[in-house]
């Protein structure tokens, strides 16, 4: 303690001396500047009077008189061009102005006196000498730095003497007081060491109280604390044994975390859920052991419990188990988590307990049940629609056949009737496919892509005209592809229909097809088709779910099955689809929104002869 106090005193005095010297240096510099301004003004005045009296000898005497001042190192008089005429010491012919002084000459014509700093922290003041309105020269005075340094040395010496006297006096005072403080503190230190070594070894307690002051009160309080700890120890041991048994044998995951979201205790079930060995949990944080965003959600719940002191229930978490997880916890999982406060006092939350229940099987069962129910409802609806539509479709087909072959129609009308009959047959084919939930009903064949795309655009021609959409077609009329024509037509009908739904008046729709290579496998040849629009675009979270069954953004008008069915068709054709989309951004008003679907379909003559392979 004595050494620490002496060190503190030394540092305090040293800091005080440093600040005092710094302040004194600034004050001496300011005093020197004012004295130099006074000296140079006096020298300029005396020189002007000597010039007026035409007595050059007076100028030399004035220069030497000014230089005799303890704060002045050098004085000189120069002509308007800067040539030295009079010098306090030395040869004037060998003395010239420095570049810094020469640069200051134009400024001296505009002000009475100016001070500048030369190399080596040397201060110099100068003033123009005017007589009868004519510039006759300049007076220069240089500060004597040795005078300021001497003043600082005297101050430092006085401060050092004062500091040494103060430190010695403090050391004597501490030595006198340390005896009455150190001895009882040594007793207390010895007792604390014995308590740290073993609470059961209570032979050193109670500690003797030899002084009647605050330290004596502290020793008495310490003795009371040891007695209370001994009384609580037996009951605490039983409680800990009970809690350890509950923690180890509970069928749910249990974990306890501190305010830094670090694990202080977990059970084996929790370790199995995380896939991390039990020994690796202690001292680690949630982000170190659990993936995001699961770790972030639990961490937020833990912080909320520490902040409010209230439990957090009903937290549902989902993720993918690591490879090291137990087999029964492998794959996608769902946890139901709750966080509750663990209090050491009614007002203090020491830890937060987290209870985790593995609800993965229940979640998967519920999801499978929902999908099964949706598919069952869709199947029943499809069967009902197919039954109701097939009969009128057959009648329409017959009537169109009679109209085309026996009606008195011109060539244009007969072509329209043929197109209508073709589209009715396609509706019947789609109805059968919907009824069987897209089972292969026809054989693949070589199909002209231009005719297929033109037929789709013709189907939506009325809506395109109504919305004033500009359609750009870019494909080779002779290009063909080996595919299921009806199914591919259904894919493009869904894409074009979605583009029409997403666009407004005056927008643009681009349909492009050309021979190309698979961008994931350049050796595979086929056809690349792009359907692009300048519509509203899709947000990223919508784009990620567009191929999910029953997902729709069209509210009551959408079924959520169009792109899902299209994706299934593309997978059966071993095709690949890539989607790009962006919405309007107010920060970039010149960038238009829109969506682009790029599809690659391989030209595979073996299509339909083997098992379908799903592509990325």
WOSUL-V977831 format. One record per residue. N is the residue number from 1. RES is the residue in three letters. PHI is phi in radians with two decimals (* if undefined). Layout:
n & res & phi
N & RES & PHI
N & RES & PHI
This chain:
n & res & phi
1 & UNK & *
2 & UNK & -1.07
3 & UNK & -1.10
4 & UNK & -1.11
5 & UNK & -1.13
6 & UNK & -1.11
7 & UNK & -1.11
8 & UNK & -1.12
9 & UNK & -1.08
10 & UNK & -1.08
11 & UNK & -1.12
12 & UNK & -1.14
13 & UNK & -1.17
14 & UNK & -1.09
15 & UNK & -1.11
16 & UNK & -1.09
17 & UNK & -1.10
18 & UNK & -1.09
19 & UNK & -1.15
20 & UNK & -1.14
21 & UNK & -1.10
22 & UNK & -1.12
23 & UNK & -1.15
24 & UNK & -1.14
25 & UNK & -1.06
26 & UNK & -1.13
27 & UNK & -1.16
28 & UNK & -1.10
29 & UNK & -1.14
30 & UNK & -1.21
31 & UNK & -1.09
32 & UNK & -1.10
33 & UNK & -1.10
34 & UNK & -1.18
35 & UNK & -1.18
36 & UNK & -1.12
37 & UNK & -1.08
38 & UNK & -1.16
39 & UNK & -1.11
40 & UNK & -1.19
41 & UNK & -1.16
42 & UNK & -1.12
43 & UNK & -1.12
44 & UNK & -1.12
45 & UNK & -1.15
46 & UNK & -1.10
47 & UNK & -1.14
48 & UNK & -1.11
49 & UNK & -1.19
50 & UNK & -1.15
51 & UNK & -1.16
52 & UNK & -1.14
53 & UNK & -1.50
54 & UNK & 1.05
55 & UNK & -2.24
56 & UNK & -1.06
57 & UNK & -1.09
58 & UNK & -1.10
59 & UNK & -1.11
60 & UNK & -1.11
61 & UNK & -1.16
62 & UNK & -1.14
63 & UNK & -1.10
64 & UNK & -1.21
65 & UNK & -1.12
66 & UNK & -1.14
67 & UNK & -1.19
68 & UNK & -1.28
69 & UNK & -1.14
70 & UNK & -1.11
71 & UNK & -1.61
72 & UNK & -1.94
73 & UNK & -1.69
74 & UNK & -2.75
75 & UNK & -2.36
76 & UNK & -2.72
77 & UNK & -2.17
78 & UNK & -2.13
79 & UNK & -1.40
80 & UNK & -1.04
81 & UNK & -1.47
82 & UNK & 1.73
83 & UNK & -1.38
84 & UNK & -1.27
85 & UNK & -1.83
86 & UNK & -2.35
87 & UNK & -2.44
88 & UNK & -1.16
89 & UNK & -2.66
90 & UNK & 1.72
91 & UNK & -1.60
92 & UNK & -1.18
93 & UNK & -1.21
94 & UNK & -1.63
95 & UNK & -1.87
96 & UNK & -2.34
97 & UNK & -1.34
98 & UNK & -1.35
99 & UNK & -1.00
100 & UNK & -1.11
101 & UNK & -1.16
102 & UNK & -1.10
103 & UNK & -1.19
104 & UNK & -1.46
105 & UNK & -0.98
106 & UNK & -1.07
107 & UNK & -1.30
108 & UNK & -1.18
109 & UNK & -1.24
110 & UNK & -1.80
111 & UNK & -2.47
112 & UNK & -1.29
113 & UNK & -2.57
114 & UNK & -2.47
115 & UNK & -2.02
116 & UNK & -2.41
117 & UNK & -1.89
118 & UNK & -1.68
119 & UNK & -1.07
120 & UNK & 1.34
121 & UNK & 1.01
122 & UNK & -1.64
123 & UNK & -1.69
124 & UNK & -2.38
125 & UNK & -2.06
126 & UNK & -2.43
127 & UNK & -2.59
128 & UNK & -1.25
129 & UNK & -1.95
130 & UNK & -2.06
131 & UNK & -2.42
132 & UNK & 1.01
133 & UNK & 1.34
134 & UNK & -1.98
135 & UNK & -1.29
136 & UNK & -1.80
137 & UNK & 2.74
138 & UNK & -2.42
139 & UNK & -1.80
140 & UNK & -2.25
141 & UNK & -2.34
142 & UNK & -1.90
143 & UNK & -1.23
144 & UNK & -1.61
145 & UNK & -1.19
146 & UNK & -1.12
147 & UNK & -1.14
148 & UNK & -1.15
149 & UNK & -1.14
150 & UNK & -1.14
151 & UNK & -1.11
152 & UNK & -1.19
153 & UNK & -1.13
154 & UNK & -1.11
155 & UNK & -1.12
156 & UNK & -1.11
157 & UNK & -1.13
158 & UNK & -1.12
159 & UNK & -1.15
160 & UNK & -1.14
161 & UNK & -1.07
162 & UNK & -1.06
163 & UNK & -1.11
164 & UNK & -1.14
165 & UNK & -1.08
166 & UNK & -1.13
167 & UNK & -1.14
168 & UNK & -1.08
169 & UNK & -1.09
170 & UNK & -1.14
171 & UNK & -1.10
172 & UNK & -1.10
173 & UNK & -1.13
174 & UNK & -1.16
175 & UNK & -1.10
176 & UNK & -1.22
177 & UNK & -1.53
178 & UNK & -1.13
179 & UNK & -1.09
180 & UNK & -1.31
181 & UNK & -1.81
182 & UNK & -1.22
183 & UNK & -1.11
184 & UNK & -1.16
185 & UNK & -1.16
186 & UNK & -1.11
187 & UNK & -1.08
188 & UNK & -1.14
189 & UNK & -1.10
190 & UNK & -1.10
191 & UNK & -1.16
192 & UNK & -1.12
193 & UNK & -1.12
194 & UNK & -1.12
195 & UNK & -1.18
196 & UNK & -1.16
197 & UNK & -1.15
198 & UNK & -2.92
199 & UNK & -1.27
200 & UNK & -1.23
201 & UNK & -1.44
202 & UNK & -1.70
203 & UNK & -1.20
204 & UNK & -1.44
205 & UNK & -1.99
206 & UNK & -1.32
207 & UNK & -1.28
208 & UNK & -1.24
209 & UNK & -1.81
210 & UNK & -1.84
211 & UNK & -2.24
212 & UNK & -2.06
213 & UNK & -2.55
214 & UNK & -1.08
215 & UNK & -1.22
216 & UNK & -1.09
217 & UNK & -1.09
218 & UNK & -1.14
219 & UNK & -1.15
220 & UNK & -1.12
221 & UNK & -1.12
222 & UNK & -1.09
223 & UNK & -1.08
224 & UNK & -1.15
225 & UNK & -1.11
226 & UNK & -1.10
227 & UNK & -1.12
228 & UNK & -1.15
229 & UNK & -1.10
230 & UNK & -1.13
231 & UNK & -1.22
232 & UNK & -1.40
233 & UNK & -1.11
234 & UNK & -1.13
235 & UNK & -1.20
236 & UNK & -1.15
237 & UNK & -1.09
238 & UNK & -1.14
239 & UNK & -1.12
240 & UNK & -1.13
241 & UNK & -1.09
242 & UNK & -1.13
243 & UNK & -1.16
244 & UNK & -1.07
245 & UNK & -1.13
246 & UNK & -1.14
247 & UNK & -1.15
248 & UNK & -1.30
249 & UNK & -1.86
250 & UNK & -1.19
251 & UNK & -1.42
252 & UNK & -2.14
253 & UNK & -1.36
254 & UNK & -2.21
255 & UNK & -2.56
256 & UNK & -2.17
257 & UNK & -2.26
258 & UNK & -1.63
259 & UNK & -1.18
260 & UNK & -1.56
261 & UNK & 1.01
262 & UNK & -1.74
263 & UNK & -1.27
264 & UNK & -1.94
265 & UNK & -2.88
266 & UNK & -2.45
267 & UNK & -1.83
268 & UNK & -1.17
269 & UNK & -1.10
270 & UNK & -1.13
271 & UNK & -1.11
272 & UNK & -1.14
273 & UNK & -1.17
274 & UNK & -1.42
275 & UNK & 1.32
276 & UNK & -1.99
277 & UNK & -0.94
278 & UNK & -1.03
279 & UNK & -1.21
280 & UNK & -1.51
281 & UNK & -1.39
282 & UNK & -1.09
283 & UNK & 1.46
284 & UNK & -1.64
285 & UNK & -1.62
286 & UNK & -1.05
287 & UNK & -1.10
288 & UNK & -1.35
289 & UNK & -2.02
290 & UNK & -2.06
291 & UNK & -1.29
292 & UNK & -1.48
293 & UNK & -1.58
294 & UNK & -1.06
295 & UNK & -1.04
296 & UNK & -1.13
297 & UNK & -1.19
298 & UNK & -1.16
299 & UNK & -1.11
300 & UNK & -1.10
301 & UNK & -1.13
302 & UNK & -1.09
303 & UNK & -1.12
304 & UNK & -1.15
305 & UNK & -1.17
306 & UNK & -1.08
307 & UNK & -1.33
308 & UNK & -1.75
309 & UNK & 1.33
310 & UNK & -1.90
311 & UNK & -1.23
312 & UNK & -2.08
313 & UNK & -2.10
314 & UNK & 1.23
315 & UNK & -1.54
316 & UNK & -1.78
317 & UNK & -2.13
318 & UNK & -2.34
319 & UNK & -3.09
320 & UNK & -2.09
321 & UNK & -1.24
322 & UNK & -1.24
323 & UNK & -1.10
324 & UNK & -1.35
325 & UNK & -1.19
326 & UNK & -1.08
327 & UNK & -0.98
328 & UNK & -1.29
329 & UNK & -1.92
330 & UNK & -1.30
331 & UNK & 1.46
332 & UNK & -1.21
333 & UNK & -2.38
334 & UNK & -2.37
335 & UNK & -1.98
336 & UNK & -1.90
337 & UNK & -2.07
338 & UNK & -2.40
339 & UNK & -2.20
340 & UNK & -2.41
341 & UNK & -1.40
342 & UNK & -1.97
343 & UNK & -1.79
344 & UNK & -1.65
345 & UNK & -2.37
346 & UNK & -1.03
347 & UNK & -1.80
348 & UNK & -2.01
349 & UNK & -1.67
350 & UNK & -1.46
351 & UNK & -2.37
352 & UNK & -2.16
353 & UNK & -1.59
354 & UNK & -2.06
355 & UNK & -1.86
356 & UNK & -2.14
357 & UNK & -1.99
358 & UNK & -1.36
359 & UNK & -1.91
360 & UNK & -1.13
361 & UNK & -1.11
362 & UNK & -1.11
363 & UNK & -1.11
364 & UNK & -1.12
365 & UNK & -1.14
366 & UNK & -1.13
367 & UNK & -1.14
368 & UNK & -1.12
369 & UNK & -1.15
370 & UNK & -1.12
371 & UNK & -1.14
372 & UNK & -1.08
373 & UNK & -1.18
374 & UNK & -1.11
375 & UNK & -1.12
376 & UNK & -1.14
377 & UNK & -1.12
378 & UNK & -1.11
379 & UNK & -1.12
380 & UNK & -1.12
381 & UNK & -1.14
382 & UNK & -1.10
383 & UNK & -1.09
384 & UNK & -1.16
385 & UNK & -1.14
386 & UNK & -1.04
387 & UNK & -1.12
388 & UNK & -1.34
389 & UNK & -1.51
390 & UNK & -1.05
391 & UNK & -1.11
392 & UNK & -1.14
393 & UNK & -1.12
394 & UNK & -1.12
395 & UNK & -1.12
396 & UNK & -1.12
397 & UNK & -1.08
398 & UNK & -1.13
399 & UNK & -1.16
400 & UNK & -1.18
401 & UNK & -1.10
402 & UNK & -1.12
403 & UNK & -1.13
404 & UNK & -1.28
405 & UNK & -1.68
406 & UNK & -2.07
407 & UNK & -1.46
408 & UNK & -1.48
409 & UNK & -2.01
410 & UNK & -1.38
411 & UNK & -1.11
412 & UNK & -1.14
413 & UNK & -1.13
414 & UNK & -1.12
415 & UNK & -1.13
416 & UNK & -1.11
417 & UNK & -1.14
418 & UNK & -1.10
419 & UNK & -1.12
420 & UNK & -1.12
421 & UNK & -1.11
422 & UNK & -1.13
423 & UNK & -1.20
424 & UNK & -1.11
425 & UNK & -1.10
426 & UNK & -1.17
427 & UNK & -1.08
428 & UNK & -1.10
429 & UNK & -1.16
430 & UNK & -1.10
431 & UNK & -1.08
432 & UNK & -1.14
433 & UNK & -1.13
434 & UNK & -1.10
435 & UNK & -1.10
436 & UNK & -1.67
437 & UNK & 0.90
438 & UNK & 1.01
439 & UNK & -1.77
440 & UNK & -1.07
441 & UNK & -2.08
442 & UNK & -2.33
443 & UNK & -1.71
444 & UNK & -1.22
445 & UNK & -2.67
446 & UNK & -1.26
447 & UNK & -2.17
448 & UNK & -1.36
449 & UNK & -1.19
450 & UNK & -1.13
451 & UNK & -1.12
452 & UNK & -1.12
453 & UNK & -1.20
454 & UNK & -1.10
455 & UNK & -1.15
456 & UNK & -1.18
457 & UNK & -1.15
458 & UNK & -1.14
459 & UNK & -1.11
460 & UNK & -1.77
461 & UNK & -1.06
462 & UNK & -1.13
463 & UNK & -1.22
464 & UNK & -1.11
465 & UNK & -1.17
466 & UNK & -1.13
467 & UNK & -1.58
468 & UNK & 1.00
469 & UNK & -1.48
470 & UNK & -1.55
471 & UNK & -1.75
472 & UNK & -1.97
473 & UNK & -1.89
474 & UNK & -2.42
475 & UNK & -2.76
476 & UNK & -1.35
477 & UNK & -1.06
478 & UNK & -1.66
479 & UNK & -1.27
480 & UNK & -2.24
481 & UNK & -2.67
482 & UNK & -1.49
483 & UNK & -2.82
484 & UNK & -1.50
485 & UNK & -1.07
486 & UNK & -1.11
487 & UNK & -1.27
488 & UNK & -1.11
489 & UNK & -1.09
490 & UNK & -1.12
491 & UNK & -1.06
492 & UNK & -1.22
493 & UNK & -1.13
494 & UNK & -1.15
495 & UNK & -1.16
496 & UNK & -1.14
497 & UNK & -1.06
498 & UNK & -1.14
499 & UNK & -1.10
500 & UNK & -1.11
501 & UNK & -1.16
502 & UNK & -1.59
503 & UNK & -1.79
504 & UNK & -2.08
505 & UNK & -1.07
506 & UNK & 1.49
507 & UNK & -1.36
508 & UNK & -2.17
509 & UNK & -2.20
510 & UNK & -1.99
511 & UNK & -2.16
512 & UNK & -2.27
513 & UNK & -2.54
514 & UNK & -2.77
515 & UNK & -1.14
516 & UNK & -2.79
517 & UNK & -2.01
518 & UNK & -1.13
519 & UNK & -1.22
520 & UNK & -1.75
521 & UNK & -2.51
522 & UNK & -1.02
523 & UNK & -1.33
524 & UNK & -1.64
525 & UNK & -1.78
526 & UNK & 3.14
527 & UNK & -2.17
528 & UNK & -1.90
529 & UNK & -2.07
530 & UNK & -2.17
531 & UNK & -2.10
532 & UNK & -2.20
533 & UNK & -2.44
534 & UNK & -1.87
535 & UNK & -1.45
536 & UNK & -1.30
537 & UNK & 1.39
538 & UNK & -2.22
539 & UNK & -1.23
540 & UNK & -1.00
541 & UNK & -1.21
542 & UNK & -1.32
543 & UNK & -1.06
544 & UNK & -1.25
545 & UNK & -2.02
546 & UNK & -1.16
547 & UNK & -1.65
548 & UNK & -1.50
549 & UNK & -1.11
550 & UNK & 1.24
551 & UNK & -1.62
552 & UNK & -2.58
553 & UNK & -1.95
554 & UNK & -1.73
555 & UNK & 0.95
556 & UNK & -1.31
557 & UNK & -1.53
558 & UNK & -1.89
559 & UNK & -1.80
560 & UNK & 1.35
561 & UNK & -1.95
562 & UNK & -1.07
563 & UNK & -1.26
564 & UNK & -1.11
565 & UNK & -1.12
566 & UNK & -1.07
567 & UNK & -1.14
568 & UNK & -1.10
569 & UNK & -1.14
570 & UNK & -1.12
571 & UNK & -1.15
572 & UNK & -1.18
573 & UNK & -1.53
574 & UNK & 1.08
575 & UNK & -1.59
576 & UNK & -2.30
577 & UNK & -2.23
578 & UNK & -2.28
579 & UNK & -2.08
580 & UNK & -2.21
581 & UNK & -2.74
582 & UNK & -2.58
583 & UNK & -1.73
584 & UNK & -1.15
585 & UNK & -2.12
586 & UNK & -1.10
587 & UNK & -1.30
588 & UNK & -2.24
589 & UNK & -1.12
590 & UNK & -1.42
591 & UNK & -1.65
592 & UNK & -1.43
593 & UNK & -1.39
594 & UNK & 2.78
595 & UNK & -2.42
596 & UNK & -2.26
597 & UNK & -1.82
598 & UNK & -1.93
599 & UNK & -2.19
600 & UNK & -1.99
601 & UNK & -2.07
602 & UNK & -1.24
603 & UNK & -1.53
604 & UNK & -1.96
605 & UNK & -1.14
606 & UNK & -1.55
607 & UNK & -1.05
608 & UNK & 1.56
609 & UNK & -1.68
610 & UNK & -2.55
611 & UNK & -1.20
612 & UNK & -1.24
613 & UNK & -2.08
614 & UNK & -1.42
615 & UNK & -1.77
616 & UNK & -1.22
